[in-house]
């Protein structure tokens, strides 16, 4: 559930002008159409988006930070000379 929301928010933040349709967001995020529609309505009720157009970029980013699932571990790649 959390990962789906994060994918939707990242897609919206990458395309804040509203150029994507809900269907396109569904395809790019690999979430069901129903889930995307439901979550977009929730974001609209928070006054963060209007359809797929981001009204409050900072607010949407803050919302993402509040629901974000921190990674369980970090990977590091060291280059050998």
C-alpha positions as CSV (number, residue, x, y, z in Angstrom):
1,X,0.0,0.0,0.0
2,X,2.7,2.5,1.0
3,X,4.8,1.7,-2.1
4,X,1.9,2.3,-4.4
5,X,1.2,5.7,-2.9
6,X,4.9,6.6,-3.2
7,X,5.0,5.6,-6.8
8,X,1.9,7.7,-7.6
9,X,3.4,10.8,-5.7
10,X,6.7,10.4,-7.5
11,X,5.0,10.3,-10.9
12,X,2.9,13.3,-10.0
13,X,6.0,15.3,-8.9
14,X,7.9,14.3,-12.1
15,X,4.9,15.6,-14.1
16,X,3.4,18.4,-12.1
17,X,1.7,20.2,-15.0
18,X,-1.1,17.7,-15.2
19,X,-0.1,16.4,-18.6
20,X,-0.6,12.8,-17.5
21,X,-4.0,11.2,-17.3
22,X,-5.0,8.9,-14.4
23,X,-4.8,6.0,-16.9
24,X,-1.2,6.9,-17.8
25,X,-0.3,7.2,-14.1
26,X,-1.9,3.7,-13.6
27,X,0.3,2.3,-16.4
28,X,3.5,4.0,-15.3
29,X,3.1,3.1,-11.6
30,X,1.9,-0.5,-12.1
31,X,-1.1,0.2,-9.8
32,X,-4.7,-0.6,-10.6
33,X,-6.9,2.1,-12.2
34,X,-9.2,2.0,-9.2
35,X,-6.3,2.5,-6.7
36,X,-4.9,5.4,-8.7
37,X,-8.4,7.0,-9.0
38,X,-9.0,6.6,-5.3
39,X,-5.7,8.0,-4.3
40,X,-6.0,10.9,-6.6
41,X,-9.3,11.8,-5.0
42,X,-7.7,11.6,-1.6
43,X,-4.9,14.0,-2.7
44,X,-7.6,16.3,-4.2
45,X,-9.4,16.3,-0.8
46,X,-6.1,17.4,0.8
47,X,-6.0,20.2,-1.8
48,X,-2.7,19.0,-3.2
49,X,-3.8,18.2,-6.7
50,X,-6.5,19.0,-9.2
51,X,-7.1,15.8,-11.2
52,X,-3.4,15.1,-12.1
53,X,-2.1,18.7,-11.9
54,X,-0.1,19.4,-8.8
55,X,-1.4,22.5,-7.0
56,X,1.0,22.4,-4.1
57,X,4.3,20.9,-4.9
58,X,5.8,21.5,-1.4
59,X,2.6,20.2,0.3
60,X,2.7,17.1,-1.9
61,X,6.4,16.5,-1.0
62,X,5.6,17.0,2.7
63,X,2.7,14.5,2.4
64,X,5.1,12.0,0.8
65,X,7.6,12.5,3.6
66,X,4.9,11.8,6.1
67,X,3.9,8.5,4.5
68,X,7.3,7.4,3.3
69,X,8.5,4.0,4.2
70,X,12.2,4.2,5.1
71,X,14.5,1.6,3.4
72,X,15.4,-1.4,5.5
73,X,19.1,-1.2,4.4
74,X,21.4,0.8,2.2
75,X,23.5,-0.5,-0.6
76,X,26.9,1.0,-1.3
77,X,29.1,0.3,-4.3
78,X,32.8,1.1,-3.9
79,X,35.0,1.4,-6.9
80,X,38.4,-0.3,-6.8
81,X,41.2,1.7,-8.4
